[in-house]
Amino acid sequence: MKFAIPLAEGKLTAHFGHCQEFALVEVEDNQIKSQETLIPPPHEPGVLPKWLHDLGTDVIIAGGMGARALDLFAQNNIKVIVGAAALTPEELVKHYLDNKLQPGANVCDH
Protein backbone atom coordinates (compact mmCIF):
# COMPACT_ATOMS: atom_id res chain seq x y z
CA MET A 1 0.00 0.00 0.00
CA LYS A 2 1.33 3.42 -0.91
CA PHE A 3 0.38 6.71 0.74
CA ALA A 4 0.84 10.23 -0.68
CA ILE A 5 0.97 13.19 1.69
CA PRO A 6 1.39 16.85 0.60
CA LEU A 7 4.13 18.52 2.62
CA ALA A 8 5.33 21.90 3.81
CA GLU A 9 8.38 21.95 6.08
CA GLY A 10 8.19 18.19 6.59
CA LYS A 11 4.56 18.09 7.76
CA LEU A 12 1.16 17.81 6.10
CA THR A 13 0.02 21.04 4.47
CA ALA A 14 -3.57 22.14 3.91
CA HIS A 15 -2.69 23.43 0.43
CA PHE A 16 -2.85 20.14 -1.48
CA GLY A 17 -2.72 21.39 -5.07
CA HIS A 18 0.01 23.93 -4.44
CA CYS A 19 2.35 22.01 -2.18
CA GLN A 20 6.08 22.02 -2.96
CA GLU A 21 6.62 18.31 -2.27
CA PHE A 22 4.90 15.03 -1.54
CA ALA A 23 5.93 12.25 0.81
CA LEU A 24 5.34 8.82 -0.70
CA VAL A 25 5.24 6.22 2.04
CA GLU A 26 5.16 2.53 1.17
CA VAL A 27 3.69 0.09 3.68
CA GLU A 28 4.07 -3.67 3.75
CA ASP A 29 2.65 -5.98 6.45
CA ASN A 30 1.39 -2.91 8.38
CA GLN A 31 4.95 -1.54 8.66
CA ILE A 32 6.50 1.43 6.89
CA LYS A 33 8.86 -0.08 4.34
CA SER A 34 10.14 3.06 2.61
CA GLN A 35 9.58 6.77 2.25
CA GLU A 36 10.64 9.22 -0.40
CA THR A 37 9.99 12.88 -1.02
CA LEU A 38 9.14 13.96 -4.55
CA ILE A 39 8.58 17.31 -6.21
CA PRO A 40 5.23 17.28 -8.05
CA PRO A 41 4.74 18.47 -11.62
CA PRO A 42 3.47 22.06 -12.07
CA HIS A 43 -0.08 22.46 -10.78
CA GLU A 44 -2.74 22.22 -13.46
CA PRO A 45 -6.20 20.66 -13.19
CA GLY A 46 -5.99 16.88 -13.51
CA VAL A 47 -2.18 16.62 -13.40
CA LEU A 48 -1.74 15.51 -9.76
CA PRO A 49 -4.35 12.71 -9.88
CA LYS A 50 -2.67 11.18 -12.94
CA TRP A 51 0.85 11.65 -11.51
CA LEU A 52 -0.03 10.09 -8.15
CA HIS A 53 -1.94 7.24 -9.85
CA ASP A 54 1.07 6.52 -12.07
CA LEU A 55 3.25 6.36 -8.92
CA GLY A 56 0.97 3.63 -7.53
CA THR A 57 -0.70 5.69 -4.81
CA ASP A 58 -3.50 3.91 -2.93
CA VAL A 59 -4.34 6.50 -0.24
CA ILE A 60 -3.93 10.27 0.00
CA ILE A 61 -3.94 11.92 3.41
CA ALA A 62 -4.65 15.63 3.05
CA GLY A 63 -5.75 18.69 4.95
CA GLY A 64 -8.15 19.77 2.24
CA MET A 65 -8.97 19.25 -1.40
CA GLY A 66 -11.31 20.69 -4.00
CA ALA A 67 -14.35 18.77 -5.25
CA ARG A 68 -12.90 18.27 -8.75
CA ALA A 69 -9.70 16.73 -7.36
CA LEU A 70 -11.74 14.46 -5.07
CA ASP A 71 -13.73 13.24 -8.09
CA LEU A 72 -10.57 12.66 -10.16
CA PHE A 73 -8.94 10.64 -7.39
CA ALA A 74 -12.11 8.56 -6.98
CA GLN A 75 -12.03 7.83 -10.74
CA ASN A 76 -8.43 6.64 -10.29
CA ASN A 77 -9.41 4.35 -7.36
CA ILE A 78 -7.36 6.39 -4.88
CA LYS A 79 -8.86 6.76 -1.41
CA VAL A 80 -8.71 10.32 -0.03
CA ILE A 81 -8.82 11.26 3.63
CA VAL A 82 -9.23 14.99 4.28
CA GLY A 83 -9.09 17.08 7.42
CA ALA A 84 -5.96 15.40 8.79
CA ALA A 85 -3.75 17.25 11.27
CA ALA A 86 -0.40 18.80 10.30
CA LEU A 87 1.75 15.88 11.44
CA THR A 88 4.76 14.15 9.87
CA PRO A 89 4.11 11.54 7.17
CA GLU A 90 5.27 8.77 9.51
CA GLU A 91 2.84 9.84 12.23
CA LEU A 92 -0.07 10.11 9.79
CA VAL A 93 0.54 6.69 8.24
CA LYS A 94 0.97 5.05 11.66
CA HIS A 95 -2.30 6.62 12.83
CA TYR A 96 -4.00 5.29 9.66
CA LEU A 97 -2.61 1.78 10.15
CA ASP A 98 -3.71 1.80 13.81
CA ASN A 99 -7.21 3.06 12.84
CA LYS A 100 -6.53 6.21 14.84
CA LEU A 101 -6.40 8.75 12.03
CA GLN A 102 -9.08 11.31 12.82
CA PRO A 103 -10.37 12.93 9.63
CA GLY A 104 -11.91 16.33 10.05
CA ALA A 105 -13.40 19.08 7.97
CA ASN A 106 -12.18 19.48 4.40
CA VAL A 107 -9.85 22.44 4.80
CA CYS A 108 -9.94 23.70 1.24
CA ASP A 109 -9.05 27.26 0.29
CA HIS A 110 -10.95 27.27 -3.04
TIMI-2910 file (N, C-alpha, C, CB; in pm, 1 decimal, decimal comma, always signed):
<rs>
+----------+----------+----------+----------+----------+----------+----------+----------+----------+----------+----------+----------+------+
!      n_x !      n_y !      n_z !     ca_x !     ca_y !     ca_z !      c_x !      c_y !      c_z !     cb_x !     cb_y !     cb_z ! resn !
+----------+----------+----------+----------+----------+----------+----------+----------+----------+----------+----------+----------+------+
!    +85,4 !   -117,4 !     +0,0 !     +0,0 !     +0,0 !     +0,0 !    +89,4 !   +122,9 !     +0,0 !    -96,9 !     +0,3 !   +122,4 !  Met !
!    +52,0 !   +220,6 !    -81,4 !   +132,8 !   +341,7 !    -91,2 !    +48,4 !   +464,7 !    -57,9 !   +193,7 !   +354,8 !   -232,2 !  Lys !
!   +103,8 !   +549,2 !    +29,0 !    +38,5 !   +671,4 !    +73,8 !   +107,8 !   +792,7 !    +13,4 !    +38,5 !   +680,1 !   +227,6 !  Phe !
!    +29,7 !   +894,6 !    -21,7 !    +84,1 !  +1022,6 !    -67,6 !    +35,3 !  +1130,7 !    +27,8 !    +41,2 !  +1054,1 !   -215,9 !  Ala !
!   +129,5 !  +1214,7 !    +72,7 !    +97,0 !  +1319,2 !   +169,0 !   +162,0 !  +1450,0 !   +122,3 !   +145,1 !  +1280,3 !   +313,2 !  Ile !
!    +82,1 !  +1556,4 !   +100,2 !   +139,1 !  +1684,6 !    +59,5 !   +211,0 !  +1749,9 !   +178,1 !    +28,6 !  +1778,4 !     +4,4 !  Pro !
!   +331,0 !  +1800,4 !   +152,6 !   +413,0 !  +1851,7 !   +261,8 !   +448,2 !  +1999,9 !   +249,5 !   +538,6 !  +1772,3 !   +270,2 !  Leu !
!   +470,0 !  +2059,1 !   +366,3 !   +532,9 !  +2190,3 !   +380,7 !   +616,6 !  +2180,0 !   +507,4 !   +425,7 !  +2309,8 !   +388,2 !  Ala !
!   +745,6 !  +2202,2 !   +494,6 !   +837,5 !  +2195,1 !   +608,3 !   +829,2 !  +2060,5 !   +679,9 !   +807,9 !  +2307,7 !   +706,6 !  Glu !
!   +814,7 !  +1952,9 !   +602,8 !   +818,9 !  +1818,8 !   +659,2 !   +690,0 !  +1768,0 !   +721,4 !   +922,9 !  +1814,0 !   +759,7 !  Gly !
!   +584,7 !  +1850,1 !   +718,7 !   +456,0 !  +1809,0 !   +775,6 !   +345,3 !  +1831,3 !   +674,6 !   +425,9 !  +1886,2 !   +905,8 !  Lys !
!   +230,9 !  +1765,9 !   +698,4 !   +116,1 !  +1780,9 !   +609,6 !    +78,3 !  +1927,3 !   +595,8 !     -3,2 !  +1700,0 !   +661,3 !  Leu !
!    +47,3 !  +1967,5 !   +472,5 !     +1,8 !  +2103,9 !   +447,3 !   -143,0 !  +2101,0 !   +399,3 !    +92,8 !  +2174,3 !   +343,0 !  Thr !
!   -216,9 !  +2205,0 !   +432,7 !   -356,8 !  +2213,6 !   +391,5 !   -369,0 !  +2246,0 !   +242,7 !   -430,0 !  +2319,5 !   +474,3 !  Ala !
!   -263,7 !  +2297,1 !   +182,2 !   -269,5 !  +2342,6 !    +43,0 !   -227,9 !  +2230,4 !    -51,9 !   -179,1 !  +2466,0 !    +22,4 !  His !
!   -316,0 !  +2134,4 !    -70,9 !   -284,9 !  +2014,2 !   -148,4 !   -231,6 !  +2043,5 !   -287,5 !   -406,7 !  +1928,8 !   -159,8 !  Phe !
!   -306,9 !  +2117,1 !   -367,0 !   -272,1 !  +2138,7 !   -506,8 !   -150,7 !  +2226,2 !   -529,3 !   -386,3 !  +2197,8 !   -576,5 !  Gly !
!   -109,9 !  +2299,3 !   -427,0 !     +1,0 !  +2393,1 !   -444,4 !   +119,7 !  +2359,7 !   -355,3 !    -45,6 !  +2534,0 !   -416,0 !  His !
!   +125,1 !  +2236,5 !   -305,9 !   +235,2 !  +2200,8 !   -217,8 !   +364,1 !  +2187,7 !   -298,6 !   +204,5 !  +2069,7 !   -142,5 !  Cys !
!   +476,9 !  +2205,7 !   -230,8 !   +607,6 !  +2201,7 !   -296,3 !   +663,0 !  +2060,5 !   -308,0 !   +705,5 !  +2288,0 !   -220,9 !  Gln !
!   +613,2 !  +1968,7 !   -222,9 !   +662,0 !  +1831,3 !   -227,4 !   +560,4 !  +1735,5 !   -167,8 !   +794,9 !  +1819,4 !   -153,7 !  Glu !
!   +574,9 !  +1609,9 !   -204,5 !   +489,6 !  +1503,2 !   -153,9 !   +577,1 !  +1397,2 !    -89,0 !   +403,0 !  +1441,7 !   -267,3 !  Phe !
!   +531,1 !  +1344,2 !    +22,8 !   +592,8 !  +1225,2 !    +80,5 !   +517,7 !  +1106,2 !    +22,6 !   +588,2 !  +1226,3 !   +239,4 !  Ala !
!   +592,2 !  +1009,1 !    -27,6 !   +534,0 !   +882,4 !    -70,4 !   +583,9 !   +777,0 !    +27,0 !   +572,2 !   +846,9 !   -219,9 !  Leu !
!   +489,8 !   +717,8 !    +99,4 !   +523,6 !   +621,6 !   +203,6 !   +468,2 !   +485,8 !   +163,0 !   +467,6 !   +666,1 !   +342,7 !  Val !
!   +556,2 !   +387,8 !   +154,1 !   +515,6 !   +253,2 !   +117,0 !   +507,7 !   +166,4 !   +242,3 !   +613,8 !   +192,3 !    +13,8 !  Glu !
!   +395,5 !    +93,3 !   +252,2 !   +368,8 !     +9,0 !   +368,4 !   +355,9 !   -136,3 !   +324,1 !   +240,6 !    +55,4 !   +442,1 !  Val !
!   +417,4 !   -223,4 !   +400,6 !   +406,8 !   -366,6 !   +375,1 !   +390,0 !   -435,6 !   +509,5 !   +532,3 !   -421,6 !   +297,7 !  Glu !
!   +293,4 !   -526,6 !   +519,1 !   +265,1 !   -597,5 !   +644,7 !   +245,3 !   -501,6 !   +761,7 !   +378,4 !   -694,5 !   +676,7 !  Asp !
!   +170,6 !   -392,7 !   +736,5 !   +139,2 !   -291,3 !   +838,1 !   +261,7 !   -221,1 !   +896,6 !    +62,1 !   -354,7 !   +949,3 !  Asn !
!   +372,7 !   -222,9 !   +823,3 !   +494,6 !   -154,0 !   +865,9 !   +540,8 !    -62,2 !   +753,3 !   +606,7 !   -255,9 !   +904,3 !  Gln !
!   +594,8 !    +54,2 !   +789,9 !   +649,8 !   +143,5 !   +688,6 !   +776,1 !    +79,4 !   +632,7 !   +679,6 !   +285,4 !   +747,6 !  Ile !
!   +774,4 !    +57,9 !   +502,8 !   +885,7 !     -8,0 !   +434,0 !   +983,7 !    +94,8 !   +378,6 !   +833,6 !    -97,5 !   +320,6 !  Lys !
!   +928,6 !   +202,1 !   +318,8 !  +1014,2 !   +305,8 !   +261,4 !   +939,2 !   +437,6 !   +254,7 !  +1063,3 !   +265,0 !   +121,3 !  Ser !
!  +1017,4 !   +544,5 !   +241,4 !   +958,4 !   +677,0 !   +225,2 !  +1049,7 !   +758,7 !   +135,9 !   +936,7 !   +747,6 !   +362,9 !  Gln !
!   +987,5 !   +831,4 !    +44,1 !  +1064,2 !   +921,7 !    -39,7 !   +986,8 !  +1052,0 !    -53,6 !  +1093,1 !   +858,5 !   -178,9 !  Glu !
!  +1059,9 !  +1158,0 !    -81,1 !   +999,1 !  +1288,3 !   -101,5 !  +1019,8 !  +1327,5 !   -247,1 !  +1059,3 !  +1395,2 !     -4,8 !  Thr !
!   +909,1 !  +1361,8 !   -313,8 !   +913,8 !  +1395,8 !   -455,4 !   +856,7 !  +1534,9 !   -479,8 !   +837,4 !  +1292,1 !   -537,7 !  Leu !
!   +910,4 !  +1601,3 !   -578,9 !   +858,0 !  +1731,1 !   -620,7 !   +752,4 !  +1705,2 !   -727,9 !   +972,6 !  +1825,8 !   -674,3 !  Ile !
!   +629,9 !  +1755,5 !   -708,3 !   +522,7 !  +1728,1 !   -805,1 !   +540,7 !  +1809,8 !   -933,2 !   +385,6 !  +1758,6 !   -742,8 !  Pro !
!   +473,9 !  +1766,4 !  -1039,7 !   +474,5 !  +1847,3 !  -1162,4 !   +399,8 !  +1978,4 !  -1136,7 !   +409,3 !  +1769,1 !  -1281,7 !  Pro !
!   +417,8 !  +2077,9 !  -1224,5 !   +346,6 !  +2205,7 !  -1207,2 !   +196,0 !  +2182,9 !  -1194,6 !   +376,0 !  +2300,6 !  -1326,0 !  Pro !
!   +134,0 !  +2262,2 !  -1106,5 !     -8,2 !  +2246,2 !  -1077,9 !    -94,5 !  +2290,8 !  -1195,1 !    -45,9 !  +2324,6 !   -953,1 !  His !
!   -170,3 !  +2195,4 !  -1247,1 !   -274,1 !  +2222,3 !  -1346,3 !   -385,0 !  +2123,0 !  -1317,7 !   -220,1 !  +2209,8 !  -1495,5 !  Glu !
!   -510,6 !  +2158,6 !  -1346,2 !   -620,2 !  +2065,7 !  -1319,1 !   -597,2 !  +1928,6 !  -1383,4 !   -751,4 !  +2124,4 !  -1369,0 !  Pro !
!   -610,3 !  +1824,0 !  -1302,1 !   -599,4 !  +1687,8 !  -1350,9 !   -459,1 !  +1629,0 !  -1352,0 !   -653,2 !  +1682,0 !  -1485,7 !  Gly !
!   -356,0 !  +1710,8 !  -1332,8 !   -218,1 !  +1662,0 !  -1339,7 !   -182,4 !  +1576,2 !  -1218,0 !   -121,1 !  +1779,8 !  -1350,7 !  Val !
!   -211,9 !  +1625,6 !  -1097,1 !   -173,9 !  +1550,9 !   -976,3 !   -243,6 !  +1415,3 !   -965,3 !   -205,3 !  +1633,3 !   -853,2 !  Leu !
!   -373,3 !  +1404,3 !   -995,5 !   -434,7 !  +1271,2 !   -988,4 !   -366,6 !  +1169,8 !  -1080,3 !   -581,9 !  +1280,5 !  -1023,6 !  Pro !
!   -334,0 !  +1210,1 !  -1201,6 !   -266,8 !  +1117,7 !  -1294,1 !   -126,6 !  +1084,4 !  -1244,5 !   -259,9 !  +1178,1 !  -1436,0 !  Lys !
!    -52,1 !  +1184,4 !  -1200,2 !    +85,1 !  +1165,0 !  -1151,2 !    +87,0 !  +1069,8 !  -1031,5 !   +148,5 !  +1300,7 !  -1112,1 !  Trp !
!     -0,1 !  +1093,8 !   -933,8 !     -3,0 !  +1008,8 !   -814,8 !    -53,0 !   +867,9 !   -848,0 !    -91,8 !  +1071,8 !   -706,9 !  Leu !
!   -147,9 !   +856,3 !   -941,1 !   -194,1 !   +724,4 !   -985,0 !    -79,4 !   +648,2 !  -1050,9 !   -313,4 !   +737,8 !  -1083,0 !  His !
!     -4,5 !   +714,8 !  -1137,8 !   +107,3 !   +651,5 !  -1207,1 !   +217,0 !   +607,3 !  -1109,8 !   +165,3 !   +747,3 !  -1310,7 !  Asp !
!   +226,6 !   +673,3 !   -994,6 !   +324,6 !   +635,7 !   -892,4 !   +275,9 !   +519,5 !   -805,6 !   +356,4 !   +755,9 !   -804,1 !  Leu !
!   +151,4 !   +476,0 !   -827,4 !    +97,4 !   +362,8 !   -752,8 !    +33,6 !   +398,7 !   -620,5 !   +204,1 !   +265,4 !   -728,6 !  Gly !
!     -9,0 !   +522,9 !   -606,4 !    -69,5 !   +568,8 !   -481,0 !   -204,2 !   +500,4 !   -457,2 !    -87,5 !   +721,8 !   -482,8 !  Thr !
!   -224,2 !   +452,0 !   -333,6 !   -350,4 !   +391,3 !   -292,7 !   -433,9 !   +484,5 !   -206,0 !   -324,2 !   +262,6 !   -218,3 !  Asp !
!   -365,7 !   +563,9 !   -120,9 !   -434,1 !   +650,0 !    -23,7 !   -364,5 !   +785,5 !    -20,4 !   -435,5 !   +585,0 !   +118,7 !  Val !
!   -445,1 !   +891,9 !    -19,5 !   -393,0 !  +1026,9 !     +0,3 !   -445,6 !  +1076,4 !   +133,7 !   -434,2 !  +1123,3 !   -116,9 !  Ile !
!   -354,9 !  +1127,7 !   +214,7 !   -393,7 !  +1191,5 !   +340,8 !   -368,3 !  +1339,9 !   +320,8 !   -313,2 !  +1133,5 !   +466,1 !  Ile !
!   -474,7 !  +1420,2 !   +335,8 !   -465,1 !  +1563,0 !   +305,0 !   -536,3 !  +1646,8 !   +410,2 !   -523,6 !  +1591,9 !   +166,7 !  Ala !
!   -503,7 !  +1775,4 !   +409,6 !   -575,4 !  +1869,3 !   +494,7 !   -705,9 !  +1908,2 !   +427,7 !   -489,7 !  +1994,4 !   +524,0 !  Gly !
!   -696,9 !  +1938,6 !   +299,1 !   -815,2 !  +1976,8 !   +223,7 !   -793,6 !  +1957,4 !    +75,3 !   -852,6 !  +2120,8 !   +252,6 !  Gly !
!   -905,0 !  +1950,5 !     +2,7 !   -897,5 !  +1925,4 !   -140,5 !  -1026,6 !  +1971,1 !   -205,8 !   -871,1 !  +1775,7 !   -169,6 !  Met !
!  -1015,2 !  +2025,2 !   -325,9 !  -1131,5 !  +2069,4 !   -400,1 !  -1215,2 !  +1952,8 !   -451,2 !  -1088,7 !  +2156,0 !   -515,2 !  Gly !
!  -1341,0 !  +1980,9 !   -481,1 !  -1434,9 !  +1876,7 !   -525,2 !  -1389,9 !  +1810,2 !   -654,4 !  -1573,9 !  +1935,7 !   -544,1 !  Ala !
!  -1334,2 !  +1886,6 !   -747,8 !  -1290,3 !  +1827,4 !   -874,9 !  -1177,5 !  +1726,9 !   -851,0 !  -1243,6 !  +1937,8 !   -973,2 !  Arg !
!  -1081,0 !  +1764,3 !   -767,2 !   -970,5 !  +1672,9 !   -736,3 !  -1022,6 !  +1547,3 !   -667,6 !   -865,4 !  +1742,6 !   -647,3 !  Ala !
!  -1115,7 !  +1562,8 !   -574,3 !  -1174,5 !  +1446,3 !   -506,5 !  -1236,6 !  +1350,7 !   -608,0 !  -1281,0 !  +1491,1 !   -403,8 !  Leu !
!  -1310,1 !  +1406,7 !   -705,0 !  -1372,5 !  +1324,3 !   -809,3 !  -1267,6 !  +1253,0 !   -894,9 !  -1462,6 !  +1410,8 !   -898,6 !  Asp !
!  -1161,0 !  +1325,7 !   -932,2 !  -1056,9 !  +1266,2 !  -1015,8 !   -984,0 !  +1153,1 !   -943,3 !   -957,0 !  +1373,0 !  -1059,3 !  Leu !
!   -958,7 !  +1171,3 !   -815,0 !   -893,6 !  +1064,3 !   -739,1 !   -985,3 !   +943,1 !   -726,3 !   -852,8 !  +1114,5 !   -599,8 !  Phe !
!  -1114,8 !   +967,4 !   -706,2 !  -1210,9 !   +856,5 !   -698,5 !  -1212,3 !   +778,8 !   -830,1 !  -1353,3 !   +909,3 !   -665,5 !  Ala !
!  -1205,9 !   +849,4 !   -942,7 !  -1203,0 !   +783,2 !  -1073,7 !  -1076,3 !   +699,1 !  -1091,3 !  -1212,5 !   +887,3 !  -1186,0 !  Gln !
!   -969,2 !   +736,1 !  -1021,2 !   -842,6 !   +663,5 !  -1029,0 !   -828,4 !   +560,6 !   -916,4 !   -726,2 !   +761,7 !  -1024,5 !  Asn !
!   -939,5 !   +532,5 !   -846,0 !   -940,6 !   +435,3 !   -736,1 !   -838,5 !   +466,6 !   -627,5 !   -914,9 !   +297,0 !   -790,0 !  Asn !
!   -824,2 !   +595,2 !   -596,2 !   -736,1 !   +638,6 !   -488,4 !   -824,4 !   +692,0 !   -375,7 !   -633,2 !   +747,7 !   -537,7 !  Ile !
!   -808,9 !   +633,2 !   -258,0 !   -886,0 !   +675,8 !   -140,8 !   -828,1 !   +807,5 !    -89,2 !   -884,1 !   +566,0 !    -28,5 !  Lys !
!   -914,5 !   +902,4 !    -54,6 !   -870,9 !  +1031,8 !     -3,2 !   -928,3 !  +1052,9 !   +136,3 !   -914,0 !  +1146,5 !    -98,0 !  Val !
!   -840,3 !  +1090,0 !   +227,6 !   -881,8 !  +1126,4 !   +363,1 !   -846,8 !  +1272,7 !   +381,3 !   -812,6 !  +1036,0 !   +473,0 !  Ile !
!   -946,4 !  +1356,2 !   +409,7 !   -922,7 !  +1499,2 !   +427,9 !   -943,0 !  +1537,9 !   +573,1 !  -1015,1 !  +1581,8 !   +337,5 !  Val !
!   -891,9 !  +1655,7 !   +606,6 !   -909,0 !  +1708,2 !   +741,7 !   -807,0 !  +1654,7 !   +840,4 !  -1046,2 !  +1676,9 !   +790,9 !  Gly !
!   -699,2 !  +1593,7 !   +790,2 !   -596,4 !  +1540,0 !   +879,5 !   -515,1 !  +1653,6 !   +941,2 !   -503,6 !  +1442,8 !   +803,4 !  Ala !
!   -456,2 !  +1626,2 !  +1055,6 !   -375,0 !  +1724,9 !  +1126,6 !   -238,0 !  +1739,0 !  +1060,9 !   -359,4 !  +1685,7 !  +1274,5 !  Ala !
!   -173,0 !  +1850,9 !  +1086,9 !    -40,5 !  +1879,9 !  +1030,2 !    +67,6 !  +1804,0 !  +1106,6 !    -11,5 !  +2032,0 !  +1033,7 !  Ala !
!    +75,5 !  +1673,6 !  +1081,0 !   +175,2 !  +1587,7 !  +1143,8 !   +275,5 !  +1541,5 !  +1038,8 !   +108,1 !  +1466,3 !  +1212,8 !  Leu !
!   +379,0 !  +1469,1 !  +1082,3 !   +475,6 !  +1415,3 !   +987,3 !   +412,0 !  +1300,2 !   +910,6 !   +604,6 !  +1368,7 !  +1059,6 !  Thr !
!   +465,1 !  +1267,2 !   +792,9 !   +410,6 !  +1154,1 !   +717,1 !   +412,0 !  +1023,6 !   +796,9 !   +489,2 !  +1135,7 !   +588,7 !  Pro !
!   +517,9 !   +999,4 !   +871,5 !   +526,9 !   +876,6 !   +950,5 !   +414,6 !   +869,3 !  +1054,0 !   +663,5 !   +868,0 !  +1020,2 !  Glu !
!   +390,5 !   +981,4 !  +1122,8 !   +283,9 !   +984,4 !  +1223,1 !   +147,5 !   +959,9 !  +1159,0 !   +283,9 !  +1118,9 !  +1297,1 !  Glu !
!   +121,8 !  +1025,0 !  +1045,7 !     -7,4 !  +1010,7 !   +979,2 !    -31,3 !   +867,2 !   +932,7 !    -16,1 !  +1105,8 !   +860,6 !  Leu !
!    +69,5 !   +805,7 !   +871,7 !    +54,2 !   +668,6 !   +823,6 !    +36,7 !   +572,8 !   +941,6 !   +176,0 !   +627,2 !   +738,0 !  Val !
!   +112,1 !   +591,8 !  +1047,7 !    +97,1 !   +504,8 !  +1165,8 !    -42,8 !   +518,1 !  +1225,8 !   +203,7 !   +539,2 !  +1272,5 !  Lys !
!    -93,3 !   +641,7 !  +1232,4 !   -230,0 !   +661,6 !  +1282,7 !   -329,7 !   +589,5 !  +1192,8 !   -264,4 !   +812,8 !  +1290,9 !  His !
!   -310,7 !   +597,9 !  +1060,7 !   -399,7 !   +529,3 !   +966,2 !   -395,3 !   +378,2 !   +989,3 !   -360,3 !   +562,4 !   +819,9 !  Tyr !
!   -276,0 !   +323,5 !   +998,3 !   -260,9 !   +178,4 !  +1015,4 !   -320,0 !   +129,6 !  +1147,6 !   -113,4 !   +139,8 !  +1007,9 !  Leu !
!   -315,8 !   +215,4 !  +1248,8 !   -370,7 !   +179,9 !  +1380,7 !   -517,9 !   +217,8 !  +1394,5 !   -290,2 !   +248,0 !  +1490,6 !  Asp !
!   -581,1 !   +259,7 !  +1283,6 !   -721,4 !   +306,0 !  +1283,8 !   -743,4 !   +420,1 !  +1381,4 !   -815,4 !   +190,9 !  +1318,6 !  Asn !
!   -643,0 !   +507,5 !  +1393,3 !   -652,8 !   +621,0 !  +1484,4 !   -648,2 !   +755,0 !  +1412,6 !   -542,2 !   +614,7 !  +1585,8 !  Lys !
!   -643,9 !   +751,0 !  +1278,2 !   -639,9 !   +875,4 !  +1202,8 !   -777,5 !   +940,3 !  +1211,1 !   -597,8 !   +850,7 !  +1054,2 !  Leu !
!   -782,1 !  +1060,4 !  +1262,7 !   -907,7 !  +1131,2 !  +1282,2 !   -930,1 !  +1232,0 !  +1170,4 !   -909,3 !  +1201,2 !  +1418,3 !  Gln !
!  -1007,7 !  +1193,7 !  +1066,8 !  -1036,9 !  +1292,6 !   +962,7 !  -1124,5 !  +1402,3 !  +1018,9 !  -1105,1 !  +1226,7 !   +841,4 !  Pro !
!  -1111,5 !  +1519,9 !   +958,9 !  -1191,1 !  +1632,7 !  +1005,3 !  -1255,3 !  +1702,2 !   +886,9 !  -1105,0 !  +1731,5 !  +1085,6 !  Gly !
!  -1278,4 !  +1829,6 !   +902,8 !  -1340,0 !  +1908,1 !   +796,6 !  -1243,9 !  +1921,4 !   +679,6 !  -1381,8 !  +2046,9 !   +848,2 !  Ala !
!  -1298,9 !  +1928,4 !   +560,8 !  -1218,5 !  +1948,3 !   +439,9 !  -1170,7 !  +2092,7 !   +439,1 !  -1300,3 !  +1914,7 !   +309,6 !  Asn !
!  -1044,1 !  +2111,2 !   +472,3 !   -985,0 !  +2244,3 !   +479,8 !   -936,8 !  +2282,9 !   +341,2 !   -868,3 !  +2249,0 !   +583,1 !  Val !
!  -1028,0 !  +2335,6 !   +261,6 !   -993,9 !  +2369,7 !   +123,6 !  -1007,7 !  +2519,5 !   +105,5 !  -1083,9 !  +2293,4 !    +22,4 !  Cys !
!   -906,0 !  +2579,1 !    +42,1 !   -905,2 !  +2725,5 !    +29,0 !   -962,6 !  +2773,5 !   -103,9 !   -764,0 !  +2777,8 !    +44,2 !  Asp !
!  -1030,4 !  +2681,9 !   -178,8 !  -1094,7 !  +2727,4 !   -303,9 !  -1220,7 !  +2652,6 !   -330,7 !  -1001,6 !  +2711,9 !   -421,7 !  His !
+----------+----------+----------+----------+----------+----------+----------+----------+----------+----------+----------+----------+------+
</rs>
